[in-house]
Amino acid sequence: MAKLLHALDRIENAMAGMATVLLVGITVAVCLEVFMRYVINQPLVWVVELSEYALLYICFLGTAWALRNDNHVKVDIVLNILPHRVRRACGVISSLLGIAISAILLIWGTLATWEKFQSGAYNPTVVEFPGWIVLLCIPLGSFFLGIRFLRNLVEYAAGTHEDRPGYLSDME
């Protein structure tokens, strides 16, 4: 089981690494686009479209890693004053909700991606990118996010989540 969990951590790291590369790539591309448009007067028509796709990929590739490392947006002012047992219950509830939402995104994303793949649809834009490739990150990222929420659920239920950095540190 430890090998499987380690492999999942490595997949999350790889996906976050890909998200980082995409973020750097679109940053460089947008800077190049500004230069080309305003200095050379030869705009790069593909930059905006590919940046939009990259932002979608960044979001779905990085979510599981962000959740694992507690790098997501949260308001924990109330959680920090609650007793330990109540904080654990909140963690269980939020993990269950996260699993449900991840499952919905996984199902919808899989169906939408499959439909685009079967139809051979292209996005009618400058780049004409295959629609299924644009949507592929949704089921992929949602799957690993759901797995991460499941792992968090098990940790909360077992009472071991507080050993990790985050908002369940013992404040009593």
C-alpha positions as a printed Julia matrix, in Angstrom:
172×3 Matrix{Float64}:
   0.0    0.0     0.0
   2.88   2.35    0.78
   4.23   1.91   -2.76
   0.85   2.85   -4.24
   0.61   5.96   -2.05
   4.16   6.92   -2.97
   3.34   6.46   -6.66
   0.27   8.68   -6.29
   2.42  11.35   -4.62
   4.87  11.16   -7.51
   2.04  11.52  -10.04
   0.75  14.57   -8.16
   4.27  16.04   -8.18
   4.63  15.38  -11.92
   1.27  16.97  -12.66
   2.18  20.02  -10.57
   5.5   20.17  -12.4
   3.67  20.18  -15.74
   1.41  22.95  -14.45
   4.48  24.96  -13.48
   6.02  24.5   -16.93
   2.77  25.63  -18.53
   2.63  28.7   -16.29
   6.18  29.67  -17.2
   5.42  28.97  -20.85
   2.37  31.22  -21.0
   4.21  33.94  -19.1
   7.0   33.91  -21.7
   4.48  33.67  -24.56
   2.45  36.64  -23.32
   5.6   38.73  -22.89
   6.67  37.76  -26.41
   3.19  38.58  -27.71
   3.31  42.06  -26.17
   6.74  42.66  -27.67
   5.7   41.37  -31.09
   2.44  43.35  -31.1
   3.68  46.72  -29.88
   7.33  46.81  -30.97
   7.43  44.82  -34.21
   3.72  45.18  -35.08
   3.46  41.45  -35.87
   1.14  39.93  -33.25
   1.17  36.23  -32.48
  -2.46  35.21  -32.95
  -2.12  31.87  -31.14
  -0.93  33.16  -27.75
  -4.3   34.09  -26.23
  -5.95  30.83  -27.24
  -3.15  28.57  -26.04
  -2.92  30.6   -22.82
  -6.6   29.93  -22.18
  -6.08  26.2   -22.67
  -2.95  26.27  -20.5
  -4.84  27.99  -17.67
  -7.42  25.2   -17.71
  -4.63  22.6   -17.58
  -2.8   24.47  -14.81
  -5.93  24.45  -12.7
  -6.71  20.75  -13.08
  -3.11  19.51  -13.0
  -2.24  21.37   -9.81
  -5.3   20.83   -7.61
  -4.37  17.49   -6.04
  -0.85  18.7    -5.24
  -2.19  21.95   -3.77
  -4.65  20.03   -1.57
  -1.93  17.65   -0.4
   0.35  20.52    0.57
  -2.46  22.61    2.05
  -1.73  25.39   -0.48
  -5.34  26.07   -1.34
  -7.44  29.08   -0.4
  -9.17  28.61    2.93
 -10.69  30.61    5.74
  -9.64  28.85    8.91
 -10.33  31.5    11.52
 -13.32  29.52   12.8
 -11.64  26.11   12.5
  -8.71  27.23   14.59
 -10.93  27.97   17.61
 -12.91  24.73   17.41
 -12.1   21.69   19.55
  -9.97  19.02   17.93
 -12.87  16.55   17.55
 -15.01  19.12   15.74
 -12.13  20.05   13.42
 -11.74  16.39   12.53
 -15.45  16.15   11.77
 -15.18  19.25    9.54
 -12.28  17.59    7.75
 -14.32  14.44    7.17
 -17.29  16.45    5.87
 -15.16  18.62    3.57
 -13.39  15.53    2.23
 -16.73  13.83    1.5
 -17.94  16.95   -0.32
 -14.66  17.1    -2.22
 -15.0   13.47   -3.28
 -18.55  14.11   -4.5
 -17.58  17.21   -6.48
 -14.53  15.45   -7.92
 -16.74  12.54   -8.99
 -19.17  14.9   -10.73
 -16.31  16.63  -12.54
 -14.76  13.26  -13.43
 -18.0   11.91  -14.9
 -18.9   15.09  -16.75
 -15.33  15.58  -17.98
 -15.04  12.0   -19.18
 -18.33  12.15  -21.06
 -17.55  15.54  -22.63
 -14.02  14.47  -23.59
 -15.26  11.2   -25.07
 -17.98  13.0   -27.04
 -15.43  15.43  -28.51
 -13.07  12.56  -29.28
 -15.72  10.48  -31.07
 -17.07  13.4   -33.06
 -13.58  14.55  -34.04
 -14.65  18.09  -33.18
 -12.12  20.88  -33.39
 -12.48  24.21  -31.68
 -13.33  26.68  -34.49
 -10.54  29.08  -33.61
  -7.25  30.25  -35.02
  -5.33  27.2   -33.8
  -8.14  24.67  -34.42
  -7.11  22.46  -31.53
  -8.94  19.12  -31.11
 -11.67  19.64  -28.53
 -10.95  16.42  -26.66
  -7.38  17.46  -25.95
  -8.6   20.73  -24.46
 -10.99  18.86  -22.13
  -8.72  15.92  -21.25
  -7.3   17.66  -18.19
 -10.73  17.78  -16.51
 -11.23  14.03  -15.98
  -7.51  13.49  -15.38
  -7.2   16.19  -12.73
 -10.57  15.37  -11.17
  -9.6   11.72  -10.78
  -6.42  12.53   -8.85
  -8.17  15.25   -6.85
 -10.82  12.71   -5.82
  -8.1   10.26   -4.81
  -6.43  13.01   -2.74
  -9.75  13.82   -1.02
 -10.2   10.1    -0.33
  -6.75   9.95    1.23
  -7.57  13.01    3.33
 -10.85  11.4     4.41
  -9.02   8.3     5.61
  -6.48  10.46    7.47
  -9.18  12.58    9.12
 -11.18   9.51   10.12
  -8.07   7.84   11.54
  -6.98  11.03   13.29
  -3.62  11.14   11.51
  -4.21  14.21    9.33
  -3.14  16.57   12.09
   0.39  15.17   11.91
   0.76  16.97    8.59
   1.14  20.72    8.3
  -2.17  22.51    7.97
  -5.15  23.8     9.82
  -5.66  20.76   12.03
  -2.59  21.33   14.13
  -3.34  20.85   17.8
  -4.12  24.24   19.28
  -5.69  23.05   22.54
